[in-house]
Amino acid sequence: MKGKSGGRPKKPDYNVHRALDMYWSKKYTIAQITEATGISKTTLYRYLDN
């Protein structure tokens, strides 16, 4: 597969950073973060593990 990458495209970085900032601020629930950024709970936790 020359020149092709498999799998689902990654979320835009600004949404990920926004979600992480919201999480670390302790002002928002996980549900509010996922609603505002469009990032799933599972994806958010995956980024928090790294």
Rosetta blueprint (number, residue, H / E / L):
1 M L
2 K L
3 G L
4 K L
5 S L
6 G L
7 G L
8 R L
9 P L
10 K L
11 K L
12 P L
13 D H
14 Y H
15 N H
16 V H
17 H H
18 R H
19 A H
20 L H
21 D H
22 M H
23 Y H
24 W H
25 S H
26 K L
27 K L
28 Y L
29 T L
30 I H
31 A H
32 Q H
33 I H
34 T H
35 E H
36 A H
37 T H
38 G L
39 I L
40 S L
41 K H
42 T H
43 T H
44 L H
45 Y H
46 R H
47 Y H
48 L H
49 D H
50 N L
